Amino acid sequence: MNGVRLDLHVHSHHSPDSPLTVEEIVFGLRAANLNGFALTDHNTVAGNAELAGWQARFPELVLVPGVEVSTVEGHLLAYGVMEAPPPERPVLETIDWVRAHGGVSVLAHSFRSSHGVGRAVSETARVDAIEVINGHNSPRANRRAARVGALRSLPTTGGSDVHELSDLGRAYTEFPPGTRGAAMVLAAIREGKTAAGGSSLGFAGRLRVEWRSAFLRIRRGFRPI
């Protein structure tokens, strides 16, 4: 491993669609060849206190507080914020909120048919970075995000969109050697000192994810995430 490798899109049981404990994720890092991860539960930072406890226990890891917020147009990842942005607001307003609260905003799976912000927002929003490798996306959706990132010279990230432990590390973001702590992670993203790596999800895998998502949607009474 040349740099510091983090999975920047991870959901725990604080999200309605993941059963994973923060402990399970922490102890799964070694097998996934990761130095750490960002906790990005849906519209909540309820797991961040627990994350801080694990960071104190394992200072060699890089554990980043974050959130995946639902905006009017689609999902936005926010890192380094201590509270969750108000959900269901316009994405541009949410990006401004994240910046005002000292965080970094990243467009999540922009070209996914569900929960992606789409082309128009991806090409114009004053966002800090764009996720170009999402571990649950199709190769085509990730290529489209990468194309926008390149055209706009945006910093890029990768994340597995973890909902099961087997997802962890499928996609990742590599940071410069010596990156330690959330502040350095945020600075590296802002400065474009990141490289996205990993792989998309094949057709069979995406079908399995869609069936699982449909089952969970029914179980929670069709409440949106």
Phi, psi and omega in degrees: 000122184279323182236201179262120188254119182235143170268114188264016180213090188225132180247136175252188181293354174285349170267149182287354185239020178222135178266357192286138170276158176298323178301314180300320180293313180303314183281353174269354186296317185300313181296333180271003178061044182240151174265352181168191182200167171251131178273115188232062180291159184288113171058027178207148173245026184300335182270358188290328177294319177296320178300318179297324177296318178291326177297319178295326181285324181235078185296344179285343178275161175244104185245116191251125175287139180200187180199147170252112186258139178274116176256175179302320185273334183163195187268144179229132174271136177231131181243143174081016176257143184267352174223159181279137175298152176301130181281166175060035172253162176304143185299322180295321176296320181292321176300316178298321178299314181299316180296318180295336180262016174080012182262179177244134181250138183224128176292126181264136175029060190304326188254018172285141184296329175250129175074007174268147182284341177088178189293313186300313179293317181301326184275349187230335187297139179277070184260160182284328183197173178227136177282115185254346171230107175251127187292350176254358181278160170286157175304321181297315180298319178292322178297320180295319177296318179297323179296316178295317178301318180292317181297325182266357184055040178276146168301149185235151179225167174224145178203150189278344187060053189292127170231347176224151186298330179294342177285332192302126176087000178299321174231153186202170173239131178260133181247162180300149176306143180089358177295124182219130175085157184298323182299318179291325177297312180298317180297319180295321178296312181302323184271001179072026181264050182226158174221127179276141179217174179108201188221158173283179179254133179290174185301313182298319179294319179294323178297318178298317179296319180296318178296318179296317180297320180296317179299315181292326178297317178295316183297326180268014175075031178064019173294132180289157175267000000 
